[in-house]
Amino acid sequence: MDKLINVKNKIETDKAELLRKLNIYRFQDKKIVFTNGCFDILHRGHVEYLAQAANLGNVLIIGLNSDNSVKRLKGENRPVQDEEGRAVVLASLAFVTHVVLFDEDTPYELINEIKPDILVKGSDYKEDEIVGADIVKAAGGKVVTIDFIEGYSTSKILEKACE
């Protein structure tokens, strides 16, 4: 089968279809892991963080901020890469099951729809600051934080590139 088609098929544009797939995963007793972010310039820190998140379950879903959402959160000069490009790069990672865009400033509504078994964020967040933690915990799920690798951030990469 065509590898690029496989990658693009991981990018979910139809929420009803994603929810149908989630029901199948649950029927198969698969653990659904969710994380989110802008992932503007994918780097080693992102890859290691996402790989560790994927290790926590069987299905890794990434909520990806839309271009409009990134612009509101990070400023007019962001994102560097458009949402389609960022989604394709994330979906090309073997351990990523699905990528789904969201246009809000936070993925709260998306988390409420997905209701993952495990919600993952970076350890720079405290559990009570993590958007959607209340939803996941109320449904019997877990919230997990993962340490970042020191020295890797999109902002630092952009600063270095502009020197």
Helices and strands as residue ranges (DSSP letters): H 3-9, E 11-12, H 15-27, E 32-37, H 44-54, E 59-65, H 67-74, H 83-91, E 98-102, H 108-114, E 118-122, G 127-129, H 133-138, E 142-146, H 154-161
